[in-house]
Amino acid sequence: MAYRSDDDYDYLFKVVLIGDSGVGKSNLLSRFTRNEFSLESKSTIGVEFATRSIRVEDKVVKAQIWDTAGQERQTLSDRYRAITSAYYRGAVGALLVYDVTRHTTFENVERWMKELRDHTDSSIVIMLVGNKADLRHLRAVTVEDSKAFAERENSFFMETSALESTNVDNAFTEVLTQIYRVTSRKALDAGDDPTTLPKGQTINIGTHDDVSAVKKAGCCSA
């Protein structure tokens, strides 16, 4: 559910979706922003983004969520390097998505994580997402392995089903809430009171120096 008008928000956060092709990134995006799901699997061409505003505590947070094809990591051309750099620039949150029925997509999360760390600030909030959890009979990745990876990487973890709309809102909301807490801590550290921000003031923590360190204890799971 959106709050107020689309241009009326207190915070604007850029969140990126990354992971192999076919893991369901676009359907996670469409489910969260428009509550839509498409059974026709079409690879994303180029970069797309959508927005949705949610309430976090007493603030309205607008998420600008970017989605792109999953092949960039294997592409060596300068053109795609430039696209990759622009894609990550200013991101303060990320959903790293794999398909629970395809173990290869889970094996590749380590390389995606490295690319993410190479292009973003160390304080970025990361959620490891095991999508297509509705396909229980085809499961190839255990919850235990995923939790272990998330703990090693100091990231959060959740399994989702874009098809059944399971945990999709929870995954995005958790990331946005954690980003908001980072921003609030940064304001307090700087001597500002985030609760006194004028209503409607936009805070875009979109540069590498804008976010204080995220200190998380372990990870969260579904």
DOMI-159199 format. One record per residue: residue number from 1; x, y, z of N, C-alpha, C in turn. Coordinates in Angstrom, 2 decimals, decimal comma, padded with zeros to 5 digits. Example, Ala and Ser with C-alpha at 12.3 -4.5 7.8 and 13.67 -1.06 7.14 Angstrom:
BEGIN
R     k       n.x       n.y       n.z      ca.x      ca.y      ca.z       c.x       c.y       c.z
R     1    013,19   -005,69    007,80    012,30   -004,50    007,80    013,20   -003,30    007,80
R     2    012,85   -002,25    007,08    013,67   -001,06    007,14    012,90    000,03    007,87
***
This chain:
BEGIN
R     k       n.x       n.y       n.z      ca.x      ca.y      ca.z       c.x       c.y       c.z
R     1    000,84   -001,19    000,00    000,00    000,00    000,00    000,89    001,25    000,00
R     2    000,67    002,15   -000,91    001,45    003,38   -001,00    000,90    004,41   -000,02
R     3    001,76    005,30    000,40    001,36    006,35    001,32    001,54    007,71    000,66
R     4    000,52    008,57    000,83    000,57    009,92    000,28    000,81    009,86   -001,22
R     5    001,20    010,97   -001,82    001,42    010,97   -003,26    002,80    010,41   -003,57
R     6    003,02    010,09   -004,84    004,27    009,45   -005,23    005,47    010,35   -004,99
R     7    005,25    011,66   -005,01    006,36    012,60   -004,84    006,47    013,12   -003,40
R     8    005,69    012,57   -002,50    005,66    013,04   -001,13    006,28    011,97   -000,24
R     9    007,56    012,13    000,08    008,25    011,11    000,88    009,36    011,78    001,68
R    10    009,83    011,09    002,69    010,87    011,63    003,56    012,27    011,15    003,16
R    11    012,34    009,94    002,66    013,62    009,35    002,28    013,50    008,68    000,92
R    12    014,58    008,73    000,15    014,64    008,04   -001,13    015,86    007,13   -001,12
R    13    015,64    005,82   -001,27    016,72    004,85   -001,22    016,77    004,05   -002,51
R    14    017,97    003,90   -003,06    018,16    003,08   -004,25    018,53    001,65   -003,82
R    15    017,78    000,69   -004,34    018,01   -000,73   -004,05    018,17   -001,46   -005,37
R    16    019,17   -002,34   -005,45    019,39   -003,09   -006,68    019,04   -004,56   -006,49
R    17    018,57   -005,16   -007,58    018,33   -006,60   -007,63    019,45   -007,22   -008,46
R    18    020,13   -008,22   -007,90    021,19   -008,89   -008,63    021,04   -010,41   -008,49
R    19    021,69   -011,13   -009,39    021,60   -012,59   -009,41    021,52   -013,08   -010,84
R    20    021,65   -014,39   -011,02    021,63   -014,98   -012,35    020,31   -014,72   -013,07
R    21    020,33   -014,86   -014,38    019,10   -014,76   -015,17    018,15   -015,89   -014,80
R    22    016,87   -015,57   -014,80    015,86   -016,60   -014,60    015,56   -016,94   -013,16
R    23    016,15   -016,20   -012,20    015,89   -016,52   -010,79    014,63   -015,83   -010,27
R    24    014,07   -014,91   -011,08    012,81   -014,28   -010,69    012,94   -012,86   -010,19
R    25    014,04   -012,19   -010,52    014,24   -010,81   -010,05    013,11   -009,88   -010,52
R    26    012,77   -009,98   -011,80    011,74   -009,08   -012,34    010,38   -009,33   -011,71
R    27    010,07   -010,59   -011,42    008,79   -010,88   -010,79    008,77   -010,45   -009,32
R    28    009,91   -010,49   -008,66    009,97   -009,94   -007,31    009,70   -008,44   -007,34
R    29    010,30   -007,77   -008,33    010,09   -006,33   -008,48    008,63   -006,01   -008,77
R    30    008,04   -006,71   -009,74    006,65   -006,42   -010,12    005,67   -006,80   -009,01
R    31    005,99   -007,86   -008,26    005,12   -008,27   -007,16    005,14   -007,21   -006,05
R    32    006,32   -006,69   -005,75    006,43   -005,71   -004,67    005,86   -004,36   -005,07
R    33    006,13   -003,92   -006,29    005,73   -002,56   -006,68    004,33   -002,49   -007,28
R    34    003,87   -003,56   -007,92    002,55   -003,52   -008,57    001,65   -004,69   -008,20
R    35    002,15   -005,59   -007,36    001,43   -006,81   -006,99    001,01   -007,60   -008,23
R    36    001,98   -007,72   -009,17    001,75   -008,47   -010,40    002,78   -009,58   -010,53
R    37    002,38   -010,65   -011,23    003,29   -011,76   -011,50    003,01   -012,25   -012,92
R    38    004,08   -012,50   -013,67    003,93   -012,99   -015,04    004,51   -014,40   -015,15
R    39    003,71   -015,32   -015,66    004,18   -016,69   -015,86    005,08   -016,79   -017,08
R    40    005,02   -015,79   -017,96    005,89   -015,79   -019,13    007,26   -015,28   -018,73
R    41    008,25   -016,15   -018,84    009,60   -015,79   -018,43    010,33   -015,08   -019,56
R    42    010,52   -013,77   -019,40    011,24   -012,99   -020,40    012,45   -012,34   -019,75
R    43    013,61   -012,50   -020,36    014,81   -011,91   -019,80    014,73   -010,39   -019,90
R    44    015,17   -009,74   -018,82    015,21   -008,29   -018,82    016,28   -007,82   -019,79
R    45    015,94   -006,83   -020,60    016,90   -006,25   -021,54    017,26   -004,86   -021,02
R    46    018,57   -004,66   -020,81    019,01   -003,37   -020,28    018,66   -003,25   -018,80
R    47    018,25   -002,06   -018,40    017,97   -001,78   -016,99    016,56   -001,23   -016,86
R    48    015,84   -001,73   -015,88    014,51   -001,21   -015,58    014,47   -000,85   -014,10
R    49    013,60    000,07   -013,74    013,40    000,30   -012,32    011,96    000,69   -012,06
R    50    011,55    000,44   -010,83    010,20    000,81   -010,40    010,31    001,34   -008,97
R    51    009,27    002,02   -008,54    009,30    002,61   -007,20    008,08    002,19   -006,39
R    52    008,26    002,23   -005,09    007,14    002,06   -004,18    007,49    002,74   -002,86
R    53    006,52    003,39   -002,28    006,72    004,04   -000,98    006,06    003,22    000,11
R    54    006,79    003,07    001,23    006,24    002,37    002,39    006,49    003,22    003,62
R    55    005,80    002,90    004,69    006,03    003,61    005,95    006,98    002,80    006,82
R    56    008,03    003,45    007,27    008,97    002,85    008,22    008,95    003,73    009,46
R    57    008,46    003,16    010,55    008,22    003,92    011,77    007,31    005,09    011,40
R    58    007,74    006,33    011,62    006,83    007,45    011,32    007,24    008,18    010,05
R    59    008,05    007,54    009,21    008,53    008,18    007,99    008,04    007,44    006,75
R    60    007,93    008,17    005,65    007,61    007,56    004,37    008,91    007,38    003,59
R    61    009,20    006,14    003,28    010,43    005,79    002,57    010,06    005,36    001,15
R    62    010,66    006,04    000,18    010,44    005,67   -001,21    011,61    004,84   -001,70
R    63    011,32    003,65   -002,19    012,35    002,77   -002,74    012,38    002,91   -004,24
R    64    013,57    003,15   -004,77    013,78    003,13   -006,22    014,55    001,83   -006,47
R    65    013,87    000,84   -007,05    014,43   -000,50   -007,16    014,82   -000,77   -008,60
R    66    016,08   -001,10   -008,81    016,65   -001,32   -010,12    016,78   -002,81   -010,41
R    67    016,42   -003,17   -011,63    016,48   -004,57   -012,09    017,20   -004,60   -013,43
R    68    018,07   -005,58   -013,61    018,77   -005,71   -014,88    018,94   -007,18   -015,23
R    69    019,39   -007,44   -016,45    019,65   -008,82   -016,86    020,75   -009,40   -016,01
R    70    020,79   -010,72   -015,91    021,75   -011,37   -015,03    023,06   -011,75   -015,68
R    71    023,30   -011,29   -016,92    024,51   -011,72   -017,62    025,68   -010,77   -017,48
R    72    025,48   -009,61   -016,85    026,54   -008,60   -016,85    027,85   -009,12   -016,27
R    73    027,75   -009,99   -015,26    028,96   -010,47   -014,62    029,87   -011,21   -015,60
R    74    029,27   -011,89   -016,60    030,09   -012,65   -017,54    030,52   -011,81   -018,74
R    75    030,06   -010,57   -018,82    030,32   -009,76   -020,00    031,54   -008,87   -019,77
R    76    032,46   -008,88   -020,72    033,72   -008,19   -020,53    033,83   -006,87   -021,29
R    77    032,85   -006,55   -022,11    032,96   -005,34   -022,93    032,92   -004,10   -022,06
R    78    033,59   -003,03   -022,55    033,61   -001,77   -021,82    032,21   -001,21   -021,65
R    79    031,37   -001,44   -022,64    030,00   -000,92   -022,58    029,26   -001,50   -021,38
R    80    029,39   -002,79   -021,19    028,67   -003,41   -020,08    029,34   -003,12   -018,74
R    81    030,66   -002,91   -018,76    031,31   -002,49   -017,53    030,75   -001,14   -017,08
R    82    030,54   -000,25   -018,05    029,99    001,07   -017,74    028,57    000,95   -017,21
R    83    027,78    000,08   -017,83    026,41   -000,14   -017,37    026,41   -000,68   -015,95
R    84    027,29   -001,65   -015,68    027,37   -002,25   -014,35    027,72   -001,20   -013,31
R    85    028,70   -000,37   -013,62    029,13    000,67   -012,68    027,98    001,63   -012,37
R    86    027,27    002,04   -013,42    026,14    002,96   -013,24    025,00    002,29   -012,47
R    87    024,83    000,99   -012,71    023,76    000,25   -012,05    023,94    000,25   -010,53
R    88    025,17    000,05   -010,09    025,45   -000,01   -008,66    025,61    001,35   -008,01
R    89    025,90    002,37   -008,80    026,23    003,68   -008,22    025,08    004,22   -007,37
R    90    025,41    004,54   -006,14    024,41    005,12   -005,25    023,51    004,12   -004,55
R    91    023,69    002,83   -004,83    022,84    001,83   -004,18    023,19    001,71   -002,70
R    92    022,17    001,72   -001,86    022,37    001,56   -000,42    021,74    000,26    000,10
R    93    021,12   -000,49   -000,81    020,55   -001,78   -000,45    020,56   -002,69   -001,66
R    94    020,57   -004,00   -001,41    020,59   -004,97   -002,51    019,88   -006,25   -002,09
R    95    019,15   -006,81   -003,05    018,61   -008,16   -002,90    019,39   -009,05   -003,86
R    96    020,13   -009,99   -003,30    020,92   -010,94   -004,07    020,11   -012,22   -004,19
R    97    019,59   -012,48   -005,39    018,57   -013,50   -005,59    019,13   -014,75   -006,27
R    98    018,74   -015,91   -005,75    019,02   -017,18   -006,41    017,73   -017,98   -006,46
R    99    017,75   -019,04   -007,24    016,59   -019,92   -007,42    016,81   -021,18   -006,58
R   100    015,93   -021,44   -005,63    016,12   -022,58   -004,72    016,09   -023,91   -005,45
R   101    015,61   -023,92   -006,71    015,55   -025,18   -007,47    016,75   -025,38   -008,39
R   102    017,62   -024,39   -008,47    018,80   -024,47   -009,35    020,06   -024,16   -008,54
R   103    020,79   -025,21   -008,19    021,93   -025,04   -007,30    023,00   -024,14   -007,90
R   104    023,12   -024,16   -009,22    024,13   -023,32   -009,88    023,91   -021,84   -009,56
R   105    022,66   -021,43   -009,47    022,39   -020,01   -009,19    022,82   -019,66   -007,77
R   106    022,80   -020,65   -006,88    023,28   -020,42   -005,52    024,81   -020,40   -005,49
R   107    025,42   -021,28   -006,27    026,88   -021,29   -006,34    027,41   -019,95   -006,83
R   108    026,65   -019,30   -007,69    027,11   -018,03   -008,28    026,90   -016,82   -007,37
R   109    026,20   -016,99   -006,25    025,96   -015,82   -005,39    027,26   -015,27   -004,82
R   110    028,26   -016,13   -004,66    029,53   -015,65   -004,13    030,17   -014,65   -005,09
R   111    030,10   -014,94   -006,39    030,66   -014,01   -007,37    029,83   -012,74   -007,48
R   112    028,51   -012,90   -007,38    027,66   -011,71   -007,38    027,97   -010,83   -006,16
R   113    028,18   -011,50   -005,02    028,49   -010,76   -003,80    029,79   -009,98   -003,97
R   114    030,79   -010,60   -004,60    032,06   -009,91   -004,83    031,87   -008,69   -005,72
R   115    031,07   -008,86   -006,80    030,81   -007,73   -007,69    030,11   -006,60   -006,93
R   116    029,16   -006,98   -006,09    028,43   -005,99   -005,30    029,38   -005,24   -004,37
R   117    030,23   -005,99   -003,67    031,18   -005,36   -002,73    032,18   -004,46   -003,48
R   118    032,55   -004,88   -004,68    033,52   -004,10   -005,45    032,96   -002,76   -005,92
R   119    031,63   -002,68   -006,08    031,02   -001,49   -006,68    030,24   -000,63   -005,71
R   120    030,14   -001,05   -004,45    029,32   -000,29   -003,49    030,08   -000,06   -002,20
R   121    029,51    000,77   -001,35    030,10    001,03   -000,05    029,93   -000,18    000,86
R   122    030,87   -000,34    001,78    030,83   -001,52    002,66    029,61   -001,53    003,57
R   123    028,93   -000,40    003,69    027,77   -000,32    004,57    026,47   -000,72    003,90
R   124    026,51   -001,12    002,65    025,28   -001,47    001,94    024,54   -002,60    002,67
R   125    023,22   -002,49    002,72    022,39   -003,52    003,36    022,05   -004,59    002,32
R   126    022,40   -005,83    002,62    022,23   -006,92    001,65    021,29   -007,98    002,21
R   127    020,34   -008,38    001,38    019,43   -009,48    001,70    019,65   -010,61    000,68
R   128    020,09   -011,78    001,15    020,17   -012,96    000,30    018,76   -013,53    000,19
R   129    018,29   -013,72   -001,04    016,90   -014,14   -001,27    016,87   -015,44   -002,06
R   130    016,30   -016,47   -001,45    016,07   -017,73   -002,15    014,66   -017,72   -002,72
R   131    014,54   -017,46   -004,02    013,21   -017,33   -004,63    012,70   -018,67   -005,17
R   132    011,43   -018,70   -005,49    010,71   -019,89   -005,99    010,57   -020,97   -004,91
R   133    010,40   -020,51   -003,68    010,25   -021,44   -002,56    008,97   -022,25   -002,64
R   134    008,05   -021,86   -003,53    006,82   -022,63   -003,71    007,08   -023,98   -004,39
R   135    008,21   -024,08   -005,11    008,54   -025,33   -005,82    009,27   -026,29   -004,88
R   136    008,56   -026,69   -003,83    009,18   -027,46   -002,75    009,73   -028,80   -003,23
R   137    009,04   -029,43   -004,16    009,44   -030,75   -004,63    010,68   -030,70   -005,51
R   138    011,07   -029,50   -005,94    012,24   -029,35   -006,81    013,43   -028,71   -006,09
R   139    013,32   -028,53   -004,79    014,35   -027,83   -004,03    015,73   -028,46   -004,22
R   140    016,72   -027,59   -004,51    018,09   -028,05   -004,68    019,06   -027,34   -003,74
R   141    018,57   -026,33   -003,02    019,41   -025,56   -002,09    018,74   -025,58   -000,72
R   142    019,48   -025,99    000,30    018,91   -026,07    001,63    018,90   -024,71    002,32
R   143    017,96   -024,55    003,23    017,89   -023,33    004,03    019,16   -023,19    004,86
R   144    019,67   -024,32    005,35    020,86   -024,29    006,20    022,08   -023,73    005,45
R   145    022,26   -024,17    004,20    023,40   -023,67    003,41    023,26   -022,18    003,16
R   146    022,05   -021,75    002,89    021,81   -020,33    002,61    022,05   -019,48    003,85
R   147    021,56   -019,96    004,99    021,78   -019,22    006,25    023,27   -019,12    006,56
R   148    023,98   -020,21    006,32    025,41   -020,22    006,61    026,15   -019,19    005,74
R   149    025,77   -019,13    004,47    026,39   -018,15    003,57    026,08   -016,73    004,04
R   150    024,81   -016,48    004,38    024,41   -015,14    004,81    025,15   -014,72    006,07
R   151    025,33   -015,66    006,99    026,04   -015,35    008,23    027,50   -015,01    007,94
R   152    028,12   -015,78    007,04    029,52   -015,51    006,69    029,68   -014,12    006,08
R   153    028,68   -013,72    005,29    028,75   -012,43    004,59    028,12   -011,29    005,37
R   154    027,69   -011,57    006,59    027,05   -010,55    007,43    025,87   -009,89    006,71
R   155    025,08   -010,73    006,07    023,90   -010,24    005,36    022,65   -010,89    005,93
R   156    021,51   -010,42    005,49    020,25   -011,00    005,91    019,86   -012,12    004,95
R   157    018,89   -012,93    005,32    018,45   -014,03    004,46    016,95   -014,24    004,60
R   158    016,32   -014,52    003,47    014,89   -014,84    003,47    014,57   -015,64    002,22
R   159    013,66   -016,60    002,34    013,15   -017,29    001,16    011,83   -016,66    000,75
R   160    011,63   -016,58   -000,57    010,43   -015,92   -001,09    009,78   -016,76   -002,18
R   161    008,55   -016,42   -002,48    007,88   -016,93   -003,68    007,15   -015,76   -004,31
R   162    007,69   -015,30   -005,45    007,00   -014,21   -006,16    005,65   -014,70   -006,67
R   163    005,58   -015,98   -007,05    004,33   -016,56   -007,54    003,24   -016,51   -006,48
R   164    003,56   -016,96   -005,27    002,57   -017,01   -004,19    002,58   -015,75   -003,32
R   165    003,45   -014,80   -003,66    003,59   -013,55   -002,91    004,01   -013,80   -001,46
R   166    004,85   -014,79   -001,27    005,32   -015,14    000,07    006,62   -014,41    000,39
R   167    006,60   -013,65    001,47    007,78   -012,95    001,99    008,35   -011,88    001,06
R   168    007,68   -011,57   -000,03    008,21   -010,56   -000,95    008,21   -009,19   -000,27
R   169    007,07   -008,80    000,26    007,00   -007,53    000,99    007,97   -007,54    002,17
R   170    008,03   -008,66    002,87    008,91   -008,75    004,05    010,37   -008,52    003,68
R   171    010,81   -009,11    002,56    012,22   -008,98    002,16    012,57   -007,54    001,85
R   172    011,75   -006,89    001,02    012,01   -005,50    000,66    011,88   -004,58    001,88
R   173    010,85   -004,82    002,68    010,62   -003,96    003,85    011,75   -004,07    004,85
R   174    012,27   -005,27    005,04    013,38   -005,46    005,97    014,61   -004,68    005,50
R   175    014,91   -004,76    004,21    016,06   -004,03    003,66    015,87   -002,52    003,85
R   176    014,68   -002,02    003,52    014,42   -000,58    003,63    014,45   -000,12    005,09
R   177    013,95   -000,95    005,98    013,98   -000,61    007,41    015,41   -000,53    007,92
R   178    016,24   -001,49    007,51    017,64   -001,48    007,95    018,38   -000,26    007,39
R   179    018,10    000,10    006,13    018,73    001,29    005,54    018,30    002,54    006,33
R   180    017,02    002,60    006,66    016,52    003,74    007,43    017,23    003,84    008,77
R   181    017,46    002,70    009,41    018,15    002,72    010,71    019,59    003,19    010,57
R   182    020,25    002,78    009,48    021,61    003,27    009,22    021,60    004,79    009,08
R   183    020,64    005,29    008,31    020,54    006,73    008,07    020,27    007,47    009,38
R   184    019,40    006,92    010,20    019,07    007,55    011,48    020,29    007,59    012,39
R   185    021,04    006,47    012,40    022,26    006,44    013,21    023,27    007,47    012,72
R   186    023,38    007,60    011,40    024,31    008,57    010,84    023,92    009,99    011,26
R   187    022,63    010,27    011,23    022,17    011,61    011,62    022,47    011,86    013,10
R   188    022,26    010,84    013,93    022,52    010,99    015,36    024,01    011,16    015,61
R   189    024,84    010,39    014,90    026,29    010,50    015,06    026,80    011,88    014,67
R   190    026,08    012,48    013,70    026,49    013,81    013,22    025,90    014,92    014,11
R   191    025,13    014,52    015,11    024,55    015,50    016,01    023,20    016,02    015,58
R   192    022,64    015,41    014,52    021,31    015,83    014,07    020,27    014,89    014,65
R   193    019,10    015,39    014,86    017,99    014,56    015,33    017,11    014,20    014,15
R   194    017,14    012,93    013,69    016,37    012,57    012,50    014,87    012,73    012,69
R   195    014,42    012,76    013,95    012,98    012,89    014,18    012,49    014,31    013,95
R   196    013,43    015,27    013,81    013,01    016,66    013,62    013,13    017,10    012,17
R   197    013,39    016,16    011,25    013,47    016,53    009,85    012,14    017,09    009,37
R   198    012,17    018,16    008,61    010,92    018,70    008,07    010,19    017,65    007,23
R   199    008,90    017,61    007,37    008,11    016,64    006,59    008,34    016,87    005,10
R   200    008,61    015,76    004,38    008,81    015,86    002,95    010,24    016,10    002,54
R   201    011,14    016,30    003,50    012,54    016,50    003,13    013,11    015,21    002,56
R   202    013,73    015,31    001,41    014,30    014,13    000,76    015,74    013,95    001,18
R   203    016,05    012,78    001,68    017,44    012,46    002,02    017,83    011,31    001,12
R   204    018,67    011,57    000,15    019,11    010,52   -000,77    020,53    010,14   -000,38
R   205    020,69    008,97    000,25    022,02    008,57    000,70    022,69    007,81   -000,44
R   206    022,85    008,53   -001,54    023,29    007,89   -002,77    024,74    008,04   -003,12
R   207    025,59    008,46   -002,18    027,01    008,49   -002,48    027,75    007,59   -001,52
R   208    028,96    007,23   -001,88    029,71    006,24   -001,11    030,00    006,71    000,31
R   209    030,01    008,03    000,54    030,38    008,54    001,85    029,17    008,87    002,72
R   210    028,00    008,52    002,25    026,79    008,99    002,92    026,24    008,07    004,01
R   211    026,75    006,86    004,12    026,13    005,90    005,02    027,13    005,43    006,06
R   212    026,72    005,47    007,30    027,60    004,96    008,34    027,58    003,44    008,32
R   213    028,51    002,84    009,02    028,68    001,38    008,96    027,45    000,67    009,51
R   214    027,10   -000,42    008,86    026,01   -001,26    009,32    026,61   -002,36    010,17
R   215    026,17   -002,45    011,41    026,66   -003,52    012,27    025,48   -004,41    012,60
R   216    025,45   -005,59    011,99    024,33   -006,51    012,16    024,82   -007,74    012,93
R   217    023,98   -008,23    013,78    024,32   -009,45    014,51    023,72   -010,64    013,75
R   218    024,55   -011,34    013,04    024,07   -012,50    012,31    023,15   -012,10    011,18
R   219    022,14   -012,93    010,92    021,22   -012,63    009,83    019,82   -012,99    010,27
R   220    018,88   -012,60    009,49    017,50   -012,96    009,79    017,03   -013,95    008,73
R   221    016,07   -014,76    009,09    015,56   -015,74    008,13    014,06   -015,67    008,12
R   222    013,52   -016,38    007,14    012,07   -016,38    007,01    011,44   -017,02    008,22
***
